Amino acid sequence: MKRHIDYFEMVDALKADVVCPVCYLIDKSVENYIDSFLYEGVNDVGMRKSIKYANGFCNYHAWKLREHGDPLAHAILYSDLIENVLRGNISEKIQPKEKCPLCSNELEAEERYLSTLKDALSDDEFKDLYVNYGGLCMNHFYSLIKLLPVKDERRDIVTSIQRKRLETILMYLKEIIRKSDYRFSSEPWGDEKDAWIRAVYMWAGRR
């Protein structure tokens, strides 16, 4: 297969040993969009028009953007949106003509990285890497499985690795439960200490 930038990003995500490389790369895509918007996009007429057509960002992404600060960018963004409301009948909610730009960015990134992962599993070098570091959140595991034919070695590999990941995290969760018993509470914590956080991520995916 041709190794494009998405392939190498997926390799780096696997080597980072994250819970789900697809979630990880979607988050990076969102952060890159936000950085680009705050750095130069707020003065980009086309990008501001797209945001206006979407009637701003959705609730989640509006607050995600807010976490990055930048009073001037927010002043420009919300001046556009408020002026647009004041031009019409304020009692009638403006219906978006487009999706939230960051929601669209997430969806595009998710489809792209799942496709990259599907194709990369045909590469022997990548396959070995996935066997050692692979695993996904359950949402992206099911999404990837849908992209792979039933009788396909890649499907078998992904399923086998996912089972091992689930079995490992279950073992750690059981250890948390065991050490919560007063009889064993003095035992030192090991790799299981943050397994409950990883379990949430694996089961529910990114926020």
CNS distance restraints for C-alpha pairs under 8 A (distance, minus, plus):
assign (resid   1 and name CA) (resid 119 and name CA) 7.48 0.50 0.50
assign (resid   1 and name CA) (resid 120 and name CA) 7.33 0.50 0.50
assign (resid   1 and name CA) (resid 122 and name CA) 7.67 0.50 0.50
assign (resid   1 and name CA) (resid 123 and name CA) 6.79 0.50 0.50
assign (resid   3 and name CA) (resid   7 and name CA) 5.64 0.50 0.50
assign (resid   3 and name CA) (resid   8 and name CA) 7.23 0.50 0.50
assign (resid   4 and name CA) (resid   8 and name CA) 6.94 0.50 0.50
assign (resid   5 and name CA) (resid   9 and name CA) 6.20 0.50 0.50
assign (resid   6 and name CA) (resid  10 and name CA) 6.14 0.50 0.50
assign (resid   6 and name CA) (resid 113 and name CA) 6.92 0.50 0.50
assign (resid   6 and name CA) (resid 116 and name CA) 6.58 0.50 0.50
assign (resid   7 and name CA) (resid  11 and name CA) 6.31 0.50 0.50
assign (resid   7 and name CA) (resid 116 and name CA) 6.24 0.50 0.50
assign (resid   7 and name CA) (resid 117 and name CA) 7.61 0.50 0.50
assign (resid   7 and name CA) (resid 120 and name CA) 6.87 0.50 0.50
assign (resid   8 and name CA) (resid  12 and name CA) 6.18 0.50 0.50
assign (resid   9 and name CA) (resid  13 and name CA) 6.17 0.50 0.50
assign (resid   9 and name CA) (resid  25 and name CA) 7.61 0.50 0.50
assign (resid  10 and name CA) (resid  14 and name CA) 6.24 0.50 0.50
assign (resid  10 and name CA) (resid  21 and name CA) 6.69 0.50 0.50
assign (resid  10 and name CA) (resid  22 and name CA) 7.80 0.50 0.50
assign (resid  10 and name CA) (resid  25 and name CA) 7.58 0.50 0.50
assign (resid  10 and name CA) (resid 113 and name CA) 7.61 0.50 0.50
assign (resid  10 and name CA) (resid 116 and name CA) 7.82 0.50 0.50
assign (resid  10 and name CA) (resid 117 and name CA) 7.25 0.50 0.50
assign (resid  11 and name CA) (resid  15 and name CA) 6.27 0.50 0.50
assign (resid  11 and name CA) (resid 126 and name CA) 7.34 0.50 0.50
assign (resid  11 and name CA) (resid 129 and name CA) 7.80 0.50 0.50
assign (resid  12 and name CA) (resid  16 and name CA) 6.19 0.50 0.50
assign (resid  13 and name CA) (resid  17 and name CA) 6.82 0.50 0.50
assign (resid  13 and name CA) (resid  18 and name CA) 6.77 0.50 0.50
assign (resid  13 and name CA) (resid  21 and name CA) 5.21 0.50 0.50
assign (resid  13 and name CA) (resid  24 and name CA) 7.01 0.50 0.50
assign (resid  13 and name CA) (resid  25 and name CA) 7.22 0.50 0.50
assign (resid  14 and name CA) (resid  18 and name CA) 6.68 0.50 0.50
assign (resid  14 and name CA) (resid  21 and name CA) 6.02 0.50 0.50
assign (resid  14 and name CA) (resid 129 and name CA) 7.44 0.50 0.50
assign (resid  14 and name CA) (resid 130 and name CA) 7.11 0.50 0.50
assign (resid  14 and name CA) (resid 133 and name CA) 5.74 0.50 0.50
assign (resid  14 and name CA) (resid 134 and name CA) 6.36 0.50 0.50
assign (resid  15 and name CA) (resid 129 and name CA) 7.98 0.50 0.50
assign (resid  15 and name CA) (resid 133 and name CA) 6.70 0.50 0.50
assign (resid  17 and name CA) (resid 133 and name CA) 6.03 0.50 0.50
assign (resid  17 and name CA) (resid 134 and name CA) 7.87 0.50 0.50
assign (resid  18 and name CA) (resid  24 and name CA) 7.20 0.50 0.50
assign (resid  19 and name CA) (resid 135 and name CA) 6.78 0.50 0.50
assign (resid  19 and name CA) (resid 136 and name CA) 6.21 0.50 0.50
assign (resid  19 and name CA) (resid 137 and name CA) 6.69 0.50 0.50
assign (resid  19 and name CA) (resid 198 and name CA) 6.82 0.50 0.50
assign (resid  19 and name CA) (resid 201 and name CA) 6.98 0.50 0.50
assign (resid  19 and name CA) (resid 202 and name CA) 6.36 0.50 0.50
assign (resid  20 and name CA) (resid  24 and name CA) 6.22 0.50 0.50
assign (resid  20 and name CA) (resid 135 and name CA) 6.23 0.50 0.50
assign (resid  20 and name CA) (resid 136 and name CA) 4.21 0.50 0.50
assign (resid  20 and name CA) (resid 137 and name CA) 5.29 0.50 0.50
assign (resid  20 and name CA) (resid 140 and name CA) 8.00 0.50 0.50
assign (resid  20 and name CA) (resid 202 and name CA) 7.22 0.50 0.50
assign (resid  20 and name CA) (resid 205 and name CA) 7.74 0.50 0.50
assign (resid  21 and name CA) (resid  25 and name CA) 6.11 0.50 0.50
assign (resid  21 and name CA) (resid 135 and name CA) 7.88 0.50 0.50
assign (resid  21 and name CA) (resid 136 and name CA) 6.71 0.50 0.50
assign (resid  22 and name CA) (resid  26 and name CA) 6.18 0.50 0.50
assign (resid  22 and name CA) (resid 110 and name CA) 6.82 0.50 0.50
assign (resid  22 and name CA) (resid 113 and name CA) 6.18 0.50 0.50
assign (resid  22 and name CA) (resid 114 and name CA) 6.84 0.50 0.50
assign (resid  22 and name CA) (resid 136 and name CA) 7.33 0.50 0.50
assign (resid  22 and name CA) (resid 140 and name CA) 7.20 0.50 0.50
assign (resid  23 and name CA) (resid  27 and name CA) 6.21 0.50 0.50
assign (resid  23 and name CA) (resid 110 and name CA) 7.86 0.50 0.50
assign (resid  23 and name CA) (resid 137 and name CA) 7.80 0.50 0.50
assign (resid  23 and name CA) (resid 205 and name CA) 6.95 0.50 0.50
assign (resid  23 and name CA) (resid 206 and name CA) 5.97 0.50 0.50
assign (resid  24 and name CA) (resid  28 and name CA) 6.38 0.50 0.50
assign (resid  25 and name CA) (resid  29 and name CA) 6.17 0.50 0.50
assign (resid  25 and name CA) (resid 109 and name CA) 7.74 0.50 0.50
assign (resid  25 and name CA) (resid 113 and name CA) 7.56 0.50 0.50
assign (resid  26 and name CA) (resid  30 and name CA) 6.28 0.50 0.50
assign (resid  26 and name CA) (resid 106 and name CA) 6.00 0.50 0.50
assign (resid  26 and name CA) (resid 109 and name CA) 5.69 0.50 0.50
assign (resid  26 and name CA) (resid 110 and name CA) 6.16 0.50 0.50
assign (resid  27 and name CA) (resid  31 and name CA) 6.16 0.50 0.50
assign (resid  27 and name CA) (resid 106 and name CA) 7.98 0.50 0.50
assign (resid  28 and name CA) (resid  32 and name CA) 6.07 0.50 0.50
assign (resid  29 and name CA) (resid  33 and name CA) 6.23 0.50 0.50
assign (resid  29 and name CA) (resid 105 and name CA) 7.41 0.50 0.50
assign (resid  29 and name CA) (resid 106 and name CA) 7.24 0.50 0.50
assign (resid  29 and name CA) (resid 109 and name CA) 6.81 0.50 0.50
assign (resid  30 and name CA) (resid  34 and name CA) 6.24 0.50 0.50
assign (resid  30 and name CA) (resid 102 and name CA) 6.72 0.50 0.50
assign (resid  30 and name CA) (resid 105 and name CA) 6.88 0.50 0.50
assign (resid  30 and name CA) (resid 106 and name CA) 6.61 0.50 0.50
assign (resid  31 and name CA) (resid  35 and name CA) 6.08 0.50 0.50
assign (resid  32 and name CA) (resid  36 and name CA) 6.03 0.50 0.50
assign (resid  33 and name CA) (resid  37 and name CA) 6.05 0.50 0.50
assign (resid  33 and name CA) (resid 102 and name CA) 7.57 0.50 0.50
assign (resid  33 and name CA) (resid 105 and name CA) 7.88 0.50 0.50
assign (resid  34 and name CA) (resid  38 and name CA) 6.08 0.50 0.50
assign (resid  34 and name CA) (resid  65 and name CA) 6.64 0.50 0.50
assign (resid  35 and name CA) (resid  39 and name CA) 5.93 0.50 0.50
assign (resid  36 and name CA) (resid  40 and name CA) 6.00 0.50 0.50
assign (resid  36 and name CA) (resid  41 and name CA) 5.98 0.50 0.50
assign (resid  37 and name CA) (resid  41 and name CA) 3.85 0.50 0.50
assign (resid  37 and name CA) (resid  42 and name CA) 5.56 0.50 0.50
assign (resid  38 and name CA) (resid  42 and name CA) 5.96 0.50 0.50
assign (resid  38 and name CA) (resid  70 and name CA) 7.36 0.50 0.50
assign (resid  38 and name CA) (resid  73 and name CA) 6.20 0.50 0.50
assign (resid  40 and name CA) (resid  44 and name CA) 6.69 0.50 0.50
assign (resid  41 and name CA) (resid  47 and name CA) 6.19 0.50 0.50
assign (resid  41 and name CA) (resid  48 and name CA) 7.46 0.50 0.50
assign (resid  42 and name CA) (resid  47 and name CA) 7.31 0.50 0.50
assign (resid  42 and name CA) (resid  48 and name CA) 6.47 0.50 0.50
assign (resid  42 and name CA) (resid  73 and name CA) 6.04 0.50 0.50
assign (resid  42 and name CA) (resid  76 and name CA) 7.19 0.50 0.50
assign (resid  42 and name CA) (resid  77 and name CA) 7.00 0.50 0.50
assign (resid  43 and name CA) (resid  48 and name CA) 7.47 0.50 0.50
assign (resid  44 and name CA) (resid  48 and name CA) 6.19 0.50 0.50
assign (resid  45 and name CA) (resid  49 and name CA) 6.06 0.50 0.50
assign (resid  46 and name CA) (resid  50 and name CA) 6.25 0.50 0.50
assign (resid  47 and name CA) (resid  51 and name CA) 6.33 0.50 0.50
assign (resid  48 and name CA) (resid  52 and name CA) 6.14 0.50 0.50
assign (resid  48 and name CA) (resid  77 and name CA) 7.41 0.50 0.50
assign (resid  49 and name CA) (resid  53 and name CA) 6.15 0.50 0.50
assign (resid  50 and name CA) (resid  54 and name CA) 6.33 0.50 0.50
assign (resid  50 and name CA) (resid  98 and name CA) 7.43 0.50 0.50
assign (resid  50 and name CA) (resid 101 and name CA) 7.29 0.50 0.50
assign (resid  51 and name CA) (resid  55 and name CA) 6.18 0.50 0.50
assign (resid  51 and name CA) (resid  56 and name CA) 5.11 0.50 0.50
assign (resid  51 and name CA) (resid  57 and name CA) 6.90 0.50 0.50
assign (resid  51 and name CA) (resid 100 and name CA) 7.14 0.50 0.50
assign (resid  51 and name CA) (resid 101 and name CA) 6.58 0.50 0.50
assign (resid  52 and name CA) (resid  56 and name CA) 5.74 0.50 0.50
assign (resid  52 and name CA) (resid  80 and name CA) 7.23 0.50 0.50
assign (resid  52 and name CA) (resid  81 and name CA) 6.29 0.50 0.50
assign (resid  53 and name CA) (resid  96 and name CA) 5.75 0.50 0.50
assign (resid  53 and name CA) (resid  97 and name CA) 5.17 0.50 0.50
assign (resid  53 and name CA) (resid  98 and name CA) 5.65 0.50 0.50
assign (resid  54 and name CA) (resid  96 and name CA) 4.58 0.50 0.50
assign (resid  54 and name CA) (resid  97 and name CA) 5.70 0.50 0.50
assign (resid  54 and name CA) (resid  98 and name CA) 4.56 0.50 0.50
assign (resid  54 and name CA) (resid  99 and name CA) 5.40 0.50 0.50
assign (resid  54 and name CA) (resid 100 and name CA) 5.40 0.50 0.50
assign (resid  54 and name CA) (resid 101 and name CA) 7.25 0.50 0.50
assign (resid  55 and name CA) (resid  81 and name CA) 6.80 0.50 0.50
assign (resid  55 and name CA) (resid  94 and name CA) 7.03 0.50 0.50
assign (resid  55 and name CA) (resid  95 and name CA) 7.31 0.50 0.50
assign (resid  55 and name CA) (resid  96 and name CA) 5.29 0.50 0.50
assign (resid  55 and name CA) (resid  97 and name CA) 7.87 0.50 0.50
assign (resid  55 and name CA) (resid 100 and name CA) 7.86 0.50 0.50
assign (resid  56 and name CA) (resid  62 and name CA) 7.76 0.50 0.50
assign (resid  56 and name CA) (resid  81 and name CA) 6.87 0.50 0.50
assign (resid  56 and name CA) (resid 100 and name CA) 6.76 0.50 0.50
assign (resid  57 and name CA) (resid  61 and name CA) 5.79 0.50 0.50
assign (resid  57 and name CA) (resid  62 and name CA) 5.19 0.50 0.50
assign (resid  57 and name CA) (resid 100 and name CA) 4.98 0.50 0.50
assign (resid  57 and name CA) (resid 101 and name CA) 6.81 0.50 0.50
assign (resid  57 and name CA) (resid 102 and name CA) 7.14 0.50 0.50
assign (resid  58 and name CA) (resid  62 and name CA) 5.88 0.50 0.50
assign (resid  58 and name CA) (resid 100 and name CA) 5.73 0.50 0.50
assign (resid  58 and name CA) (resid 103 and name CA) 7.83 0.50 0.50
assign (resid  59 and name CA) (resid  63 and name CA) 6.43 0.50 0.50
assign (resid  60 and name CA) (resid  64 and name CA) 6.19 0.50 0.50
assign (resid  61 and name CA) (resid  65 and name CA) 5.99 0.50 0.50
assign (resid  61 and name CA) (resid 102 and name CA) 6.70 0.50 0.50
assign (resid  61 and name CA) (resid 103 and name CA) 7.82 0.50 0.50
assign (resid  62 and name CA) (resid  66 and name CA) 6.22 0.50 0.50
assign (resid  63 and name CA) (resid  67 and name CA) 6.29 0.50 0.50
assign (resid  64 and name CA) (resid  68 and name CA) 7.26 0.50 0.50
assign (resid  65 and name CA) (resid  69 and name CA) 7.33 0.50 0.50
assign (resid  66 and name CA) (resid  70 and name CA) 7.92 0.50 0.50
assign (resid  66 and name CA) (resid  74 and name CA) 7.96 0.50 0.50
assign (resid  70 and name CA) (resid  74 and name CA) 6.50 0.50 0.50
assign (resid  71 and name CA) (resid  75 and name CA) 5.99 0.50 0.50
assign (resid  72 and name CA) (resid  76 and name CA) 6.25 0.50 0.50
assign (resid  73 and name CA) (resid  77 and name CA) 6.10 0.50 0.50
assign (resid  74 and name CA) (resid  78 and name CA) 5.94 0.50 0.50
assign (resid  75 and name CA) (resid  79 and name CA) 5.86 0.50 0.50
assign (resid  76 and name CA) (resid  80 and name CA) 6.44 0.50 0.50
assign (resid  77 and name CA) (resid  81 and name CA) 6.63 0.50 0.50
assign (resid  78 and name CA) (resid  82 and name CA) 5.89 0.50 0.50
assign (resid  79 and name CA) (resid  83 and name CA) 5.93 0.50 0.50
assign (resid  80 and name CA) (resid  84 and name CA) 6.19 0.50 0.50
assign (resid  81 and name CA) (resid  85 and name CA) 6.46 0.50 0.50
assign (resid  82 and name CA) (resid  86 and name CA) 6.26 0.50 0.50
assign (resid  83 and name CA) (resid  87 and name CA) 6.26 0.50 0.50
assign (resid  84 and name CA) (resid  88 and name CA) 7.13 0.50 0.50
assign (resid  85 and name CA) (resid  89 and name CA) 7.26 0.50 0.50
assign (resid  85 and name CA) (resid  90 and name CA) 5.90 0.50 0.50
assign (resid  85 and name CA) (resid  94 and name CA) 7.36 0.50 0.50
assign (resid  86 and name CA) (resid  90 and name CA) 6.09 0.50 0.50
assign (resid  99 and name CA) (resid 103 and name CA) 6.86 0.50 0.50
assign (resid  99 and name CA) (resid 104 and name CA) 6.48 0.50 0.50
assign (resid 100 and name CA) (resid 104 and name CA) 6.33 0.50 0.50
assign (resid 101 and name CA) (resid 105 and name CA) 6.14 0.50 0.50
assign (resid 102 and name CA) (resid 106 and name CA) 6.11 0.50 0.50
assign (resid 103 and name CA) (resid 107 and name CA) 6.25 0.50 0.50
assign (resid 104 and name CA) (resid 108 and name CA) 6.13 0.50 0.50
assign (resid 105 and name CA) (resid 109 and name CA) 6.09 0.50 0.50
assign (resid 106 and name CA) (resid 110 and name CA) 6.02 0.50 0.50
assign (resid 107 and name CA) (resid 111 and name CA) 6.25 0.50 0.50
assign (resid 108 and name CA) (resid 112 and name CA) 6.10 0.50 0.50
assign (resid 109 and name CA) (resid 113 and name CA) 6.03 0.50 0.50
assign (resid 110 and name CA) (resid 114 and name CA) 6.07 0.50 0.50
assign (resid 111 and name CA) (resid 115 and name CA) 6.13 0.50 0.50
assign (resid 112 and name CA) (resid 116 and name CA) 6.13 0.50 0.50
assign (resid 113 and name CA) (resid 117 and name CA) 6.04 0.50 0.50
assign (resid 114 and name CA) (resid 118 and name CA) 6.15 0.50 0.50
assign (resid 114 and name CA) (resid 140 and name CA) 7.83 0.50 0.50
assign (resid 114 and name CA) (resid 143 and name CA) 7.82 0.50 0.50
assign (resid 114 and name CA) (resid 144 and name CA) 6.28 0.50 0.50
assign (resid 115 and name CA) (resid 119 and name CA) 6.25 0.50 0.50
assign (resid 116 and name CA) (resid 120 and name CA) 5.88 0.50 0.50
assign (resid 117 and name CA) (resid 121 and name CA) 6.22 0.50 0.50
assign (resid 118 and name CA) (resid 122 and name CA) 7.62 0.50 0.50
assign (resid 118 and name CA) (resid 144 and name CA) 6.99 0.50 0.50
assign (resid 118 and name CA) (resid 147 and name CA) 7.31 0.50 0.50
assign (resid 118 and name CA) (resid 148 and name CA) 7.27 0.50 0.50
assign (resid 118 and name CA) (resid 154 and name CA) 7.75 0.50 0.50
assign (resid 119 and name CA) (resid 123 and name CA) 7.67 0.50 0.50
assign (resid 120 and name CA) (resid 126 and name CA) 6.24 0.50 0.50
assign (resid 120 and name CA) (resid 127 and name CA) 7.44 0.50 0.50
assign (resid 121 and name CA) (resid 126 and name CA) 6.14 0.50 0.50
assign (resid 121 and name CA) (resid 127 and name CA) 5.15 0.50 0.50
assign (resid 121 and name CA) (resid 130 and name CA) 7.87 0.50 0.50
assign (resid 121 and name CA) (resid 154 and name CA) 6.06 0.50 0.50
assign (resid 122 and name CA) (resid 126 and name CA) 7.78 0.50 0.50
assign (resid 122 and name CA) (resid 127 and name CA) 6.93 0.50 0.50
assign (resid 122 and name CA) (resid 154 and name CA) 7.11 0.50 0.50
assign (resid 123 and name CA) (resid 127 and name CA) 5.96 0.50 0.50
assign (resid 124 and name CA) (resid 128 and name CA) 6.30 0.50 0.50
assign (resid 125 and name CA) (resid 129 and name CA) 6.50 0.50 0.50
assign (resid 126 and name CA) (resid 130 and name CA) 6.16 0.50 0.50
assign (resid 127 and name CA) (resid 131 and name CA) 6.25 0.50 0.50
assign (resid 128 and name CA) (resid 132 and name CA) 6.48 0.50 0.50
assign (resid 129 and name CA) (resid 133 and name CA) 5.98 0.50 0.50
assign (resid 129 and name CA) (resid 134 and name CA) 7.16 0.50 0.50
assign (resid 130 and name CA) (resid 134 and name CA) 4.14 0.50 0.50
assign (resid 130 and name CA) (resid 135 and name CA) 7.60 0.50 0.50
assign (resid 131 and name CA) (resid 157 and name CA) 7.41 0.50 0.50
assign (resid 131 and name CA) (resid 161 and name CA) 6.50 0.50 0.50
assign (resid 134 and name CA) (resid 158 and name CA) 7.93 0.50 0.50
assign (resid 134 and name CA) (resid 161 and name CA) 6.55 0.50 0.50
assign (resid 134 and name CA) (resid 162 and name CA) 7.81 0.50 0.50
assign (resid 135 and name CA) (resid 141 and name CA) 7.87 0.50 0.50
assign (resid 135 and name CA) (resid 158 and name CA) 7.42 0.50 0.50
assign (resid 135 and name CA) (resid 161 and name CA) 6.08 0.50 0.50
assign (resid 135 and name CA) (resid 162 and name CA) 5.30 0.50 0.50
assign (resid 135 and name CA) (resid 165 and name CA) 6.43 0.50 0.50
assign (resid 136 and name CA) (resid 140 and name CA) 6.05 0.50 0.50
assign (resid 136 and name CA) (resid 141 and name CA) 5.49 0.50 0.50
assign (resid 136 and name CA) (resid 162 and name CA) 6.94 0.50 0.50
assign (resid 136 and name CA) (resid 202 and name CA) 6.79 0.50 0.50
assign (resid 137 and name CA) (resid 141 and name CA) 6.09 0.50 0.50
assign (resid 137 and name CA) (resid 201 and name CA) 6.57 0.50 0.50
assign (resid 137 and name CA) (resid 202 and name CA) 4.04 0.50 0.50
assign (resid 137 and name CA) (resid 203 and name CA) 5.88 0.50 0.50
assign (resid 137 and name CA) (resid 204 and name CA) 6.91 0.50 0.50
assign (resid 137 and name CA) (resid 205 and name CA) 5.22 0.50 0.50
assign (resid 138 and name CA) (resid 142 and name CA) 6.18 0.50 0.50
assign (resid 138 and name CA) (resid 202 and name CA) 5.93 0.50 0.50
assign (resid 138 and name CA) (resid 203 and name CA) 5.41 0.50 0.50
assign (resid 138 and name CA) (resid 204 and name CA) 6.99 0.50 0.50
assign (resid 138 and name CA) (resid 205 and name CA) 7.00 0.50 0.50
assign (resid 139 and name CA) (resid 143 and name CA) 6.32 0.50 0.50
assign (resid 139 and name CA) (resid 203 and name CA) 7.45 0.50 0.50
assign (resid 139 and name CA) (resid 204 and name CA) 6.99 0.50 0.50
assign (resid 139 and name CA) (resid 205 and name CA) 6.39 0.50 0.50
assign (resid 140 and name CA) (resid 144 and name CA) 5.95 0.50 0.50
assign (resid 140 and name CA) (resid 205 and name CA) 7.84 0.50 0.50
assign (resid 141 and name CA) (resid 145 and name CA) 6.17 0.50 0.50
assign (resid 141 and name CA) (resid 158 and name CA) 7.89 0.50 0.50
assign (resid 141 and name CA) (resid 162 and name CA) 7.68 0.50 0.50
assign (resid 142 and name CA) (resid 146 and name CA) 6.37 0.50 0.50
assign (resid 143 and name CA) (resid 147 and name CA) 6.86 0.50 0.50
assign (resid 144 and name CA) (resid 148 and name CA) 6.68 0.50 0.50
assign (resid 145 and name CA) (resid 149 and name CA) 7.95 0.50 0.50
assign (resid 145 and name CA) (resid 155 and name CA) 6.41 0.50 0.50
assign (resid 145 and name CA) (resid 158 and name CA) 7.95 0.50 0.50
assign (resid 148 and name CA) (resid 152 and name CA) 6.85 0.50 0.50
assign (resid 148 and name CA) (resid 154 and name CA) 7.27 0.50 0.50
assign (resid 148 and name CA) (resid 155 and name CA) 5.89 0.50 0.50
assign (resid 149 and name CA) (resid 155 and name CA) 7.17 0.50 0.50
assign (resid 150 and name CA) (resid 155 and name CA) 6.96 0.50 0.50
assign (resid 151 and name CA) (resid 155 and name CA) 7.51 0.50 0.50
assign (resid 152 and name CA) (resid 156 and name CA) 6.68 0.50 0.50
assign (resid 153 and name CA) (resid 157 and name CA) 6.26 0.50 0.50
assign (resid 154 and name CA) (resid 158 and name CA) 6.16 0.50 0.50
assign (resid 155 and name CA) (resid 159 and name CA) 6.07 0.50 0.50
assign (resid 156 and name CA) (resid 160 and name CA) 6.01 0.50 0.50
assign (resid 157 and name CA) (resid 161 and name CA) 6.15 0.50 0.50
assign (resid 158 and name CA) (resid 162 and name CA) 6.06 0.50 0.50
assign (resid 159 and name CA) (resid 163 and name CA) 6.16 0.50 0.50
assign (resid 160 and name CA) (resid 164 and name CA) 6.39 0.50 0.50
assign (resid 161 and name CA) (resid 165 and name CA) 6.21 0.50 0.50
assign (resid 162 and name CA) (resid 166 and name CA) 6.19 0.50 0.50
assign (resid 163 and name CA) (resid 167 and name CA) 6.09 0.50 0.50
assign (resid 164 and name CA) (resid 168 and name CA) 6.07 0.50 0.50
assign (resid 165 and name CA) (resid 169 and name CA) 6.23 0.50 0.50
assign (resid 166 and name CA) (resid 170 and name CA) 6.00 0.50 0.50
assign (resid 167 and name CA) (resid 171 and name CA) 6.19 0.50 0.50
assign (resid 168 and name CA) (resid 172 and name CA) 6.45 0.50 0.50
assign (resid 169 and name CA) (resid 173 and name CA) 6.15 0.50 0.50
assign (resid 169 and name CA) (resid 192 and name CA) 7.98 0.50 0.50
assign (resid 169 and name CA) (resid 195 and name CA) 6.34 0.50 0.50
assign (resid 169 and name CA) (resid 198 and name CA) 7.88 0.50 0.50
assign (resid 169 and name CA) (resid 199 and name CA) 6.78 0.50 0.50
assign (resid 170 and name CA) (resid 174 and name CA) 6.14 0.50 0.50
assign (resid 171 and name CA) (resid 175 and name CA) 6.32 0.50 0.50
assign (resid 172 and name CA) (resid 176 and name CA) 6.36 0.50 0.50
assign (resid 172 and name CA) (resid 191 and name CA) 7.39 0.50 0.50
assign (resid 172 and name CA) (resid 192 and name CA) 4.59 0.50 0.50
assign (resid 172 and name CA) (resid 193 and name CA) 7.97 0.50 0.50
assign (resid 172 and name CA) (resid 195 and name CA) 6.07 0.50 0.50
assign (resid 173 and name CA) (resid 177 and name CA) 6.39 0.50 0.50
assign (resid 173 and name CA) (resid 192 and name CA) 6.74 0.50 0.50
assign (resid 173 and name CA) (resid 195 and name CA) 6.21 0.50 0.50
assign (resid 173 and name CA) (resid 196 and name CA) 6.48 0.50 0.50
assign (resid 174 and name CA) (resid 178 and name CA) 6.12 0.50 0.50
assign (resid 175 and name CA) (resid 179 and name CA) 6.05 0.50 0.50
assign (resid 175 and name CA) (resid 192 and name CA) 6.73 0.50 0.50
assign (resid 176 and name CA) (resid 180 and name CA) 6.17 0.50 0.50
assign (resid 176 and name CA) (resid 192 and name CA) 6.53 0.50 0.50
assign (resid 176 and name CA) (resid 193 and name CA) 7.13 0.50 0.50
assign (resid 177 and name CA) (resid 181 and name CA) 7.01 0.50 0.50
assign (resid 178 and name CA) (resid 184 and name CA) 6.92 0.50 0.50
assign (resid 179 and name CA) (resid 183 and name CA) 7.80 0.50 0.50
assign (resid 179 and name CA) (resid 184 and name CA) 5.02 0.50 0.50
assign (resid 179 and name CA) (resid 185 and name CA) 4.89 0.50 0.50
assign (resid 179 and name CA) (resid 186 and name CA) 7.88 0.50 0.50
assign (resid 179 and name CA) (resid 187 and name CA) 7.07 0.50 0.50
assign (resid 180 and name CA) (resid 184 and name CA) 7.09 0.50 0.50
assign (resid 180 and name CA) (resid 185 and name CA) 5.73 0.50 0.50
assign (resid 181 and name CA) (resid 185 and name CA) 5.92 0.50 0.50
assign (resid 182 and name CA) (resid 186 and name CA) 7.78 0.50 0.50
assign (resid 189 and name CA) (resid 193 and name CA) 5.82 0.50 0.50
assign (resid 191 and name CA) (resid 195 and name CA) 7.37 0.50 0.50
assign (resid 192 and name CA) (resid 196 and name CA) 7.94 0.50 0.50
assign (resid 194 and name CA) (resid 198 and name CA) 6.59 0.50 0.50
assign (resid 195 and name CA) (resid 199 and name CA) 5.92 0.50 0.50
assign (resid 196 and name CA) (resid 200 and name CA) 6.47 0.50 0.50
assign (resid 197 and name CA) (resid 201 and name CA) 6.50 0.50 0.50
assign (resid 198 and name CA) (resid 202 and name CA) 5.99 0.50 0.50
assign (resid 199 and name CA) (resid 203 and name CA) 5.95 0.50 0.50
assign (resid 200 and name CA) (resid 204 and name CA) 5.76 0.50 0.50
assign (resid 200 and name CA) (resid 205 and name CA) 7.39 0.50 0.50
assign (resid 201 and name CA) (resid 205 and name CA) 4.80 0.50 0.50
assign (resid 201 and name CA) (resid 206 and name CA) 6.27 0.50 0.50
